[in-house]
Amino acid sequence: QVQFVESGGGLVQPGGSLRLSCAVSGTTFSIYAMAWYRQAPGHQRERIAGITSGGSSNYADSVKGRFAISRDNTKNTMYLQMNNLKPEDTAVYYCNTMPVGVRSSWGQGTQVTVSS
């Protein structure tokens, strides 16, 4: 069974930075395209950044230029460097494959709160 464990969230002031990590187990991580998703209160979960098995990345307009996705296939881990954080980035952040498999489960996520 594939497991996703997100970490690195926290409370940060506007303009601050955080680095999220996603540890993946139970599958051959290196062959999958992966993505970061987030869900803010009262909103649907949305994909904000993706990375292919070859390392090509794409971003939602809302985070482009501020967030950077990366992966380390030797550690079965994906990262999200978040800079210049804004209050509207407040959400629970999740990782999963891209696209999400029909039978895929979700991790517990990591809470990011941007507030002064």
C-alpha positions in Angstrom: 0.0 0.0 0.0 1.3 3.4 -1.0 1.8 5.8 1.9 2.4 9.5 1.8 3.7 11.4 4.9 3.8 15.2 4.7 5.8 17.3 7.1 7.3 20.8 7.5 4.2 22.9 7.9 3.7 25.5 10.6 2.8 29.1 11.4 4.7 31.8 9.5 4.3 35.5 9.0 3.4 36.9 5.6 6.5 37.1 3.4 8.1 34.1 5.2 9.2 30.8 3.9 8.7 27.1 4.6 9.9 23.9 3.1 7.5 20.9 3.0 8.6 17.3 2.6 6.7 14.3 1.4 8.0 10.9 2.2 6.6 8.1 0.0 6.7 4.4 0.7 5.1 1.3 -0.8 5.8 2.0 -4.4 8.5 2.7 -6.9 8.6 6.4 -6.3 11.0 7.3 -9.2 8.6 6.3 -12.0 5.7 8.4 -10.9 4.8 12.0 -11.6 4.1 13.6 -8.3 2.3 16.8 -7.1 1.5 18.9 -4.2 -2.1 19.7 -3.4 -3.7 22.0 -0.9 -7.1 22.4 0.7 -8.2 25.6 2.4 -11.2 25.8 4.7 -14.4 25.9 2.6 -12.6 25.1 -0.6 -12.0 22.0 -2.7 -8.5 20.5 -2.8 -6.5 21.9 -5.6 -3.2 20.9 -7.3 -0.6 23.7 -7.0 2.6 22.1 -8.2 3.6 19.0 -10.1 6.8 17.3 -11.1 7.3 14.5 -13.7 9.6 11.5 -13.2 12.1 13.3 -15.3 12.0 16.4 -13.2 9.9 18.8 -15.3 7.7 21.0 -13.1 4.5 23.0 -13.5 2.7 25.4 -11.2 -0.7 26.9 -10.6 -0.8 30.6 -11.4 -1.4 31.4 -7.7 2.0 30.0 -6.6 4.1 30.5 -9.8 7.3 32.4 -9.0 7.0 31.8 -5.3 7.0 28.0 -4.8 9.5 25.4 -6.1 8.9 21.7 -6.3 11.7 19.2 -6.3 12.3 15.5 -5.7 15.0 13.2 -4.6 14.5 9.8 -6.0 17.3 8.3 -3.9 15.3 9.2 -0.8 11.8 8.6 -2.1 11.0 12.2 -1.1 9.5 15.2 -2.7 9.8 18.8 -1.5 8.0 22.1 -1.8 10.0 25.3 -1.1 7.5 28.1 -0.4 8.7 31.6 -0.4 7.0 35.0 0.0 4.0 33.3 1.7 0.7 35.0 1.7 -2.4 34.6 4.0 -4.2 33.0 1.1 -1.7 30.2 1.1 -3.1 29.0 4.5 -4.3 25.5 3.9 -3.6 21.8 4.6 -1.0 20.6 2.1 -0.9 17.1 0.7 1.2 15.2 -1.7 0.1 12.4 -4.1 0.7 11.2 -7.6 -0.2 13.2 -10.6 -2.9 12.5 -11.5 -4.3 10.9 -8.4 -5.0 7.3 -8.8 -8.6 6.1 -8.5 -7.7 3.9 -5.6 -5.1 6.2 -4.1 -5.3 7.2 -0.5 -4.2 10.5 1.1 -1.8 11.2 3.9 -2.7 13.3 6.9 -1.4 16.5 5.3 0.6 19.3 6.9 -1.0 22.5 8.1 0.4 25.8 6.8 -0.9 28.9 8.4 0.3 32.4 7.2 -0.7 35.1 9.6 0.8 38.0 11.4 
